[in-house]
Amino acid sequence: MSKVLVSYFSFTGKTKSLAEAAAEGARSAGADVVVKDAASTDIQDFSNADAVLIATPQTFGTMAAETKRLFERLWGNRETLGQGKRFYSIVTHATGPAPTVELLDKLGGYFGFAKGAESVTVPVAELEAGKERCQQLGAAAAKSG
């Protein structure tokens, strides 16, 4: 059974609902899933996972500060954390998500993760429609581990 870490930050609960949809998809595909907010996600969570899924809102044209702080806390262990693991991401946005997706891809590479799939980007106005795509992403993460 694969182990999937879903780490998210959410201001209003929208991004959290997408992270929970991804977790549901991973569980339905047979994975053992840990869901944690970014502030409480730690190195042990990353170490125990076969696949990592990060969900963040886009604020001021980039990922939320709490999501960035997660990567900063783990920076000293970047050479070993991602080895042999797949990386997935979800971005909730009101404007074009490209800068956040690019930054997440870059950070995933710095940590040695292999990109598991294209990021799922969900406009805040299309939240319900985005949940199905997040479930599919979670299922893909479960199958990669």
N, C-alpha and C positions, 0 to 999 in steps of 0.2 A: 504494500500500500504506500503510495507516495504521500509526502508531507508538504503541504502548501501553506506558506505564510502570507496572509493578507494584512497589510499595514496601510492605514488610511489616516488622513486628517480631514476634518469637515467643520466648517463654520456653522452651517445651518441644518446639517443632517442630510443634505442631498448627496454629497460624496459618500457619506457613510452608507446610505441606502444602496448605492452602486457597489460598494465594497462588499456589502452583505449579499447582494445578488451574485457577485463573483464567487463568494464563499459557498453559496448554495449550489452553484454550478459545479464547483470542485468536489463538494461532498457527494453530489448526485453521480459523479464520475468515479466515486470510490476513494477519494483522498481523505486523509486525516488533515483537518484544516484548523489553523490558529488564526483568529482575527483579533488584531490589536490596534489601538490608536497609535499614531506615530510617536507621540510623547512617551509611551510606555514600551515601545518595541525596543529590544536590546540585542546585543551580539548573539546571545544564546538562541534567540528566536531565529535569527538568520542562519546560525550554524546548524540548527536542527531541521531546517527546511530543505526540501529537494528543489522547490520552485518558490520564487518570491513575486508577489503581486503588490504593487504600490498604487494607491489611489489618492489623488490630490486635486483640490480645486486650483484653477489658475487665477491668481490675483496679481494685478499690476503687470500683466504680461509674462508671468513666470509661476513656478510652483509656489505653494504656500510656504511661508517661512518655517513652519513646524516640520514640514516634509524635508526641507533643506537641512534643518538641524539634525534630523535622523541620520542623514548621510554624513554630516560633520561629526557626529558622535562615533560613527563606525569607521571613520577615515583611516585611523591608524591600523586597522585590520583589513584594509581593502585588498591586499594581495591574495588573501586566502578565503575571504567570505564567499565570493561568487564562483569559485572553481567547481565546475561540473554542474552548475545550477542554471536554470532558466529564469529569465526576468520578464515580467509583464507589467503593463501600466494602464491606468485609467485616469483620464483628465476631464474634469467637469469645467466648463468654460462658458463665458458670455461672448467672448470675441475669439478670433482665430487662435487655436491651441498650439500652433507649430512651435513657438519658442519653448514651451514647457515640454512638449514631446521630445524635441531635440536635446534639451538639457537632461531629461530622464534617460534617454538613450546614451548620452555621453557618460553620465554617472554610472549607469549599468556597465558600460565598457571599462571605466576606471576600476570598478570592483571585480572585473573578470567574469561577469555574467554573460551568458549567451542569450541573445534576444529571442524570446519564445514566439512572439507574434507582434504584429503591428499594434500600437497603442489603440485602445478604445477611447475615442473622444466623444463626449456627450454634452451638447448644449444644454444649459440649465432649463430651457424651455421645452426640451424633449426628454426629460428625465425618465418617464415611464417607458418610452420606446427604447431608451438606452439600456434598461435593465436586462432585457433579453440578450443583447450583445455582451453585456458583462457576465451573464451566466455562461455563455458560450466561451468567453475568455477563461473563466474559472475552470470549466471542464477541460479546456486545452492545457491549462497549467497542471491539472491533476494527471493528465496522460503523459506529460513530459517527464515526470519524476520517476 
